[in-house]
Amino acid sequence: MKVRLLDIAHARSGDKGDTANVGVIALEPQFYPLLDRHLTVDAVSRHFHGMITGPVQRFELPNLNALNFLLHGALDGGGTLSLKTDAQGKVYSTALLRMVIDVSDEAAAAAGLAAREEQK
């Protein structure tokens, strides 16, 4: 089952220097295992290919049902140096929520996603 990240999470982002920070929070606690499994460093790096020049770091916050990512080399030097339209990295959260993940039928059922799709 294809699942839009937007349908199972919300996100916030900001910056520090040349690094954008993106926090992804499950909308429901049962969605956190899907985030944990599918939002890997490699998956997020691929999603932002061409937008960032450095590595991605991931931090798990299971007590908050959230993950936090640092996107190094995302801001062309940071807010005071960059000529980017979004030099503070505010749109990186929206960009990450556009990601689509491929969830097995079993995992979707365990998270209650099949029932949610039928209600739409």
MARZA-143184 format. One line per 4 residues: number of its first residue (from 1); their letters; for each residue y, z, x of C-alpha. Coordinates in steps of 0.25 Angstrom, whole numbers, always signed. Last residue first. Example, Ala and Ser with C-alpha at 12.3 -4.5 7.8 and 13.67 -1.06 7.14 Angstrom:
2
2	sa	-4 +29 +55 ~ -18 +31 +49
This chain:
120
120	kqee	+33 +11 -49 ~ +23 +22 -54 ~ +11 +14 -48 ~ +18 +15 -35
116	raal	+19 +30 -35 ~ +5 +32 -39 ~ +0 +23 -27 ~ +10 +31 -18
112	gaaa	+3 +45 -21 ~ +3 +48 -6 ~ -13 +49 -6 ~ -13 +36 -14
108	aaed	-4 +29 -4 ~ -13 +34 +8 ~ -26 +29 +1 ~ -19 +15 -2
104	svdi	-15 +14 +13 ~ -1 +14 +15 ~ +6 +2 +22 ~ +21 +6 +25
100	vmrl	+33 -1 +21 ~ +46 +2 +29 ~ +59 +1 +22 ~ +61 +16 +23
96	lats	+63 +14 +38 ~ +75 +5 +36 ~ +81 +15 +27 ~ +79 +26 +37
92	yvkg	+85 +17 +48 ~ +97 +15 +40 ~ +105 +27 +45 ~ +103 +23 +60
88	qadt	+117 +28 +64 ~ +122 +14 +70 ~ +119 +7 +57 ~ +127 -5 +58
84	klsl	+123 -6 +73 ~ +134 -7 +83 ~ +129 +5 +90 ~ +136 +14 +100
80	tggg	+141 +26 +92 ~ +130 +26 +82 ~ +119 +25 +92 ~ +114 +16 +103
76	dlag	+109 +4 +96 ~ +104 +13 +84 ~ +89 +12 +84 ~ +85 +14 +98
72	hllf	+76 +26 +95 ~ +71 +27 +80 ~ +68 +42 +78 ~ +59 +44 +66
68	nlan	+57 +56 +57 ~ +45 +58 +48 ~ +45 +66 +35 ~ +37 +74 +26
64	lnpl	+46 +86 +29 ~ +35 +95 +34 ~ +28 +82 +40 ~ +40 +80 +49
60	efrq	+35 +69 +59 ~ +43 +63 +70 ~ +43 +49 +74 ~ +50 +42 +86
56	vpgt	+53 +27 +87 ~ +56 +20 +100 ~ +68 +12 +104 ~ +75 -1 +100
52	imgh	+76 +0 +85 ~ +79 -10 +75 ~ +70 -21 +80 ~ +57 -14 +76
48	fhrs	+61 -3 +66 ~ +49 -5 +57 ~ +40 -6 +70 ~ +45 +7 +76
44	vadv	+43 +14 +62 ~ +29 +9 +62 ~ +26 +12 +76 ~ +32 +26 +75
40	tlhr	+23 +29 +63 ~ +28 +29 +49 ~ +15 +26 +42 ~ +7 +38 +44
36	dllp	+17 +49 +43 ~ +25 +42 +32 ~ +12 +40 +24 ~ +9 +55 +26
32	yfqp	+23 +59 +21 ~ +21 +52 +8 ~ +14 +64 +1 ~ +26 +73 +4
28	elai	+35 +64 -5 ~ +47 +56 -1 ~ +42 +56 +13 ~ +54 +58 +23
24	vgvn	+57 +48 +34 ~ +68 +52 +44 ~ +74 +41 +53 ~ +82 +44 +66
20	atdg	+89 +33 +73 ~ +91 +34 +88 ~ +102 +28 +96 ~ +111 +40 +95
16	kdgs	+106 +50 +84 ~ +103 +43 +71 ~ +101 +44 +56 ~ +90 +41 +46
12	raha	+85 +46 +33 ~ +72 +42 +26 ~ +65 +42 +12 ~ +50 +41 +10
8	idll	+39 +36 +1 ~ +45 +24 -6 ~ +55 +20 +5 ~ +43 +19 +15
4	rvkm	+39 +7 +7 ~ +24 +8 +4 ~ +14 -4 +5 ~ +0 +0 +0
